[in-house]
Amino acid sequence: MTLRDSVKTASNTIGTQAREASQISSDASLALPLRQEAFARIIDLEIGNTWVRLSKALSRDFGIPGVHLKFEGDNPTGTQKDRIAFAQVADALGKGYTAVALATCGNYGVAVALAARLAGLRCHIFIPAGYHTMRQGEMEQLGAVIHRPEGSYEDTVWASSKKAEENGWYDANPGQQNTELQLAAYAAIGRELLEQLGTPPITCSVPVSNGTLLAGIHRGLGNADKTLMVAASATGKNPIVSSFRQGVPTCLDLDPEKIKETLINEPLINWHSFDGQEALDALYLSGGLAYNVSDDRMRKMSAYLLEKEALSVLPAATAGLIALIRMHEEGVLPAGNHVAVLTAKR
């Protein structure tokens, strides 16, 4: 099976000040504290603080006032993954590692490859053999070593973690020891929203795969009873949405044999969400909701945002926005300010 997970317009570039800092952070001959300080400077300059704006088009065309779009495509490699990638590489640098390893289907790999290069670390990226990502060339240009093991994404995560342990590489995979670090990195989005909007949004809707993003934003908002969190993913292909809609308290794995990837839904789906329990807990704590979204609707919303908002957004990244529209259609969207997180540019 050939699958594609790509953010076609990401430049993977950083500004002049960050490039100057990288000359220090990537120099292994320099003292570690000096390199760490320089890498922290890169993060401050380049990562996060993405913009949010009120959508007049959604108010006019769908009759939904107060919808704000939070665009994570503004990060260097074009997705929210830069936030956790740079946090992981900063951790690896501080702990004295010289190499990092991870599994990816595309976007996270490019983000870690860029961060590792700027920090002067080697990067080993494991991509499932059955996947074809148009971003592999970017990873290689950034100096990453590519491995192509057989199996699913989940299988590849476990295989890359094993190789990291065997070779003394830093394991930058989701879940387990990295959950807390990644939740903290994504919590910054919640804090940014509070600062940018001035008050907590009534709802915050997020595309989900592993669940780390939604759980992190919920933490950053710091108000389980004020902002209703909404999860959205590909129809019948995500454990978080499936478990919530069943009303069960535990995030239950799906049958991997029943998961079918497409060019559109691939960034969202999995049979095991590594931080699914944290995301499911956030939904219940906030009185939230969860929605299945079709490929066709994600494709159409991506085209709509390009036409009406001049935003080139990956179809899968529109799932959260579609969920807000679904809530409005069902008459369950409360009045007030809403946020739809657009996770990636196209």
GIRA-V333043 format. One record per residue. N is the residue number from 1. RES is the residue in three letters. OMEGA is omega as a letter, one per 30 degrees, with the letter a starting at -180 (* if undefined). Layout:
N|RES|OMEGA ; N|RES|OMEGA
//
This chain:
1|MET|l ; 2|THR|a ; 3|LEU|a ; 4|ARG|l ; 5|ASP|a ; 6|SER|l ; 7|VAL|a ; 8|LYS|a ; 9|THR|l ; 10|ALA|a ; 11|SER|a ; 12|ASN|a ; 13|THR|l ; 14|ILE|a ; 15|GLY|a ; 16|THR|a ; 17|GLN|l ; 18|ALA|l ; 19|ARG|l ; 20|GLU|l ; 21|ALA|a ; 22|SER|l ; 23|GLN|l ; 24|ILE|a ; 25|SER|a ; 26|SER|a ; 27|ASP|a ; 28|ALA|a ; 29|SER|a ; 30|LEU|l ; 31|ALA|a ; 32|LEU|l ; 33|PRO|l ; 34|LEU|l ; 35|ARG|l ; 36|GLN|l ; 37|GLU|a ; 38|ALA|l ; 39|PHE|l ; 40|ALA|l ; 41|ARG|l ; 42|ILE|l ; 43|ILE|l ; 44|ASP|a ; 45|LEU|a ; 46|GLU|a ; 47|ILE|l ; 48|GLY|a ; 49|ASN|l ; 50|THR|a ; 51|TRP|l ; 52|VAL|l ; 53|ARG|l ; 54|LEU|l ; 55|SER|l ; 56|LYS|a ; 57|ALA|a ; 58|LEU|l ; 59|SER|a ; 60|ARG|a ; 61|ASP|a ; 62|PHE|a ; 63|GLY|a ; 64|ILE|l ; 65|PRO|l ; 66|GLY|l ; 67|VAL|l ; 68|HIS|l ; 69|LEU|l ; 70|LYS|a ; 71|PHE|a ; 72|GLU|l ; 73|GLY|a ; 74|ASP|l ; 75|ASN|a ; 76|PRO|a ; 77|THR|l ; 78|GLY|l ; 79|THR|l ; 80|GLN|a ; 81|LYS|l ; 82|ASP|a ; 83|ARG|a ; 84|ILE|l ; 85|ALA|a ; 86|PHE|l ; 87|ALA|l ; 88|GLN|a ; 89|VAL|l ; 90|ALA|l ; 91|ASP|l ; 92|ALA|l ; 93|LEU|a ; 94|GLY|a ; 95|LYS|l ; 96|GLY|l ; 97|TYR|l ; 98|THR|a ; 99|ALA|l ; 100|VAL|l ; 101|ALA|l ; 102|LEU|l ; 103|ALA|a ; 104|THR|l ; 105|CYS|l ; 106|GLY|a ; 107|ASN|a ; 108|TYR|l ; 109|GLY|l ; 110|VAL|a ; 111|ALA|l ; 112|VAL|l ; 113|ALA|l ; 114|LEU|a ; 115|ALA|a ; 116|ALA|l ; 117|ARG|a ; 118|LEU|l ; 119|ALA|a ; 120|GLY|l ; 121|LEU|l ; 122|ARG|a ; 123|CYS|l ; 124|HIS|a ; 125|ILE|a ; 126|PHE|a ; 127|ILE|l ; 128|PRO|a ; 129|ALA|a ; 130|GLY|a ; 131|TYR|l ; 132|HIS|l ; 133|THR|l ; 134|MET|a ; 135|ARG|l ; 136|GLN|l ; 137|GLY|l ; 138|GLU|l ; 139|MET|a ; 140|GLU|l ; 141|GLN|l ; 142|LEU|l ; 143|GLY|a ; 144|ALA|l ; 145|VAL|a ; 146|ILE|l ; 147|HIS|a ; 148|ARG|l ; 149|PRO|l ; 150|GLU|l ; 151|GLY|l ; 152|SER|l ; 153|TYR|a ; 154|GLU|l ; 155|ASP|a ; 156|THR|l ; 157|VAL|a ; 158|TRP|l ; 159|ALA|a ; 160|SER|l ; 161|SER|l ; 162|LYS|l ; 163|LYS|l ; 164|ALA|l ; 165|GLU|a ; 166|GLU|a ; 167|ASN|a ; 168|GLY|l ; 169|TRP|l ; 170|TYR|a ; 171|ASP|a ; 172|ALA|a ; 173|ASN|l ; 174|PRO|l ; 175|GLY|l ; 176|GLN|a ; 177|GLN|a ; 178|ASN|a ; 179|THR|a ; 180|GLU|a ; 181|LEU|a ; 182|GLN|l ; 183|LEU|l ; 184|ALA|l ; 185|ALA|l ; 186|TYR|l ; 187|ALA|l ; 188|ALA|l ; 189|ILE|l ; 190|GLY|l ; 191|ARG|l ; 192|GLU|l ; 193|LEU|l ; 194|LEU|l ; 195|GLU|a ; 196|GLN|a ; 197|LEU|a ; 198|GLY|l ; 199|THR|l ; 200|PRO|l ; 201|PRO|l ; 202|ILE|l ; 203|THR|l ; 204|CYS|a ; 205|SER|a ; 206|VAL|l ; 207|PRO|a ; 208|VAL|l ; 209|SER|l ; 210|ASN|l ; 211|GLY|a ; 212|THR|a ; 213|LEU|a ; 214|LEU|a ; 215|ALA|l ; 216|GLY|l ; 217|ILE|l ; 218|HIS|l ; 219|ARG|a ; 220|GLY|l ; 221|LEU|l ; 222|GLY|a ; 223|ASN|a ; 224|ALA|a ; 225|ASP|a ; 226|LYS|a ; 227|THR|l ; 228|LEU|l ; 229|MET|a ; 230|VAL|l ; 231|ALA|l ; 232|ALA|l ; 233|SER|a ; 234|ALA|a ; 235|THR|l ; 236|GLY|a ; 237|LYS|l ; 238|ASN|a ; 239|PRO|a ; 240|ILE|a ; 241|VAL|a ; 242|SER|a ; 243|SER|a ; 244|PHE|a ; 245|ARG|l ; 246|GLN|a ; 247|GLY|a ; 248|VAL|a ; 249|PRO|a ; 250|THR|l ; 251|CYS|a ; 252|LEU|l ; 253|ASP|l ; 254|LEU|l ; 255|ASP|a ; 256|PRO|a ; 257|GLU|a ; 258|LYS|a ; 259|ILE|l ; 260|LYS|a ; 261|GLU|l ; 262|THR|l ; 263|LEU|a ; 264|ILE|a ; 265|ASN|a ; 266|GLU|a ; 267|PRO|a ; 268|LEU|a ; 269|ILE|l ; 270|ASN|l ; 271|TRP|l ; 272|HIS|l ; 273|SER|a ; 274|PHE|l ; 275|ASP|a ; 276|GLY|a ; 277|GLN|l ; 278|GLU|l ; 279|ALA|l ; 280|LEU|l ; 281|ASP|a ; 282|ALA|l ; 283|LEU|a ; 284|TYR|a ; 285|LEU|a ; 286|SER|a ; 287|GLY|a ; 288|GLY|a ; 289|LEU|l ; 290|ALA|a ; 291|TYR|l ; 292|ASN|a ; 293|VAL|a ; 294|SER|l ; 295|ASP|a ; 296|ASP|a ; 297|ARG|l ; 298|MET|l ; 299|ARG|a ; 300|LYS|l ; 301|MET|l ; 302|SER|l ; 303|ALA|l ; 304|TYR|a ; 305|LEU|l ; 306|LEU|a ; 307|GLU|a ; 308|LYS|a ; 309|GLU|a ; 310|ALA|l ; 311|LEU|l ; 312|SER|a ; 313|VAL|l ; 314|LEU|a ; 315|PRO|a ; 316|ALA|a ; 317|ALA|a ; 318|THR|a ; 319|ALA|a ; 320|GLY|l ; 321|LEU|l ; 322|ILE|l ; 323|ALA|l ; 324|LEU|l ; 325|ILE|l ; 326|ARG|l ; 327|MET|l ; 328|HIS|l ; 329|GLU|a ; 330|GLU|l ; 331|GLY|a ; 332|VAL|l ; 333|LEU|a ; 334|PRO|l ; 335|ALA|l ; 336|GLY|l ; 337|ASN|l ; 338|HIS|l ; 339|VAL|l ; 340|ALA|l ; 341|VAL|l ; 342|LEU|a ; 343|THR|a ; 344|ALA|l ; 345|LYS|l ; 346|ARG|*
//
